Amino acid sequence: MREETRKRLERALWVDRAKKLGIALAIIAAIGAAFGYETLDMAVSDTNVEGTVTDIEPLVSKQNSADGENVVVRLAGGPLIRVLAYKSRGLKVGDHIQVVEHHHATGRVTHTLR
């Protein structure tokens, strides 16, 4: 084999190896980014907020929907939210309740009834 041909072959082999290594590194980076996002979503700060029940709706669910209900709450700051509650709590329209506001590091905000 001529020297020139051997160099071209080696160069082509190294380019092919570099492409495979680049693809592998991109896949590893994507997996790392997904885990990083999940870690951010698990970092939560909680805040207690006062609210007033404005409406109570039936819970539409495939499992044990007879035990729960959707409660529409107007928070002290103004926004309307929905939280799940057991019917056994006996909530009525106009009741003042405590809601926990969960601020996730990703920017997502969720609410639960206290």
N, C-alpha and C positions, 0 to 999 in steps of 0.2 A: 504494500500500500504506500502510496506517495505521501510525503510529509504534509503537503498542502491538503490532501483529502483527509488525512488523519486529523488534522487540526479542525477542519470544518465539521467532521463527525463528532469530535469531542465537544466542540462549541454547541452543536445541536443537542447533544445529550445533556449538557449543563443547562441549556435554556429550558429543556423539557423538565429537568429536575427542579429548576427555579419556579416554573409554572405550578408544578404540583405542590411545592413548599408554600407558595403564595396562596394557593387555594386552601391548603390545610390551615394556614395562619388566619385566613379570613373566616373560616368556619369556627375556629377556636375563639376568635374575637367576637363573633356573633353570639356564641354560647355565653361567653363572659359578660357581654352586654345584657343579655337576658337575665342572667343571675344578678347582675348589678341592679337592674330595674326592679326585680323582685325584692331585693334587699331594701331598696328605697321605699317600696310600697309597704314594707313591714315596719318601717320607722314611723311611729304614730305619736302625735301629741293630742291629749284629750282636754276639752274645755266643757265645763258645765254651763248650760244655757237654759234660761226660763222660756216657757212657751205656753200658748193657750190652744186647747183643742178646738178646731173649727169644724171638723167633720169626721165621721166614723163610717168606714166602708167595709163591706165583707172582704175577707181574704180569699182570693182565688188561688188555689193551690191543689196539687195532685195528692198531697198527703196531709191528713189531719187538719183540714181547713176549718173544721167546726170549732177548734180551740183558739183560733186567732182572728185578728181583725186589723185592717189598715187604719191608722190614725193620722189624720191630716192636722198638722200643728203649725201655727203661726209663731215664729220665734220672736223674741224681743227686738231683734234687729230688723224684722220685717219680712224675711223670706218664708214661703210656705214649704214645708217638708213633709215627707211621709215616713212614719215609723211603724213597726209591727208591735202589737201588744196582745197579751192573752185576754180573752173575754172575761176571765175571772177577776181582772183588775177593776172592772166596773167603771170604766172611763165614760164620761158624758161630755157633750158639747159644752164648752165654756169652762171646763176644768183647767186649772193652772198646773202644769207638770214640769218636771225637770228632764231635759234631754242632754245627752252627752254628744258633743260634736268632735269627731275624730278627724284631724288634719294629717293626712299621709304626706310623706316627703315628696311624693310624685305630684302633689297638687290636688289629689282626689280628696273630697270631703264626704264623709258618711255620718249618719246619725243613728243613735240607739236610744231607746227609752230607758230612763234610769229607774 
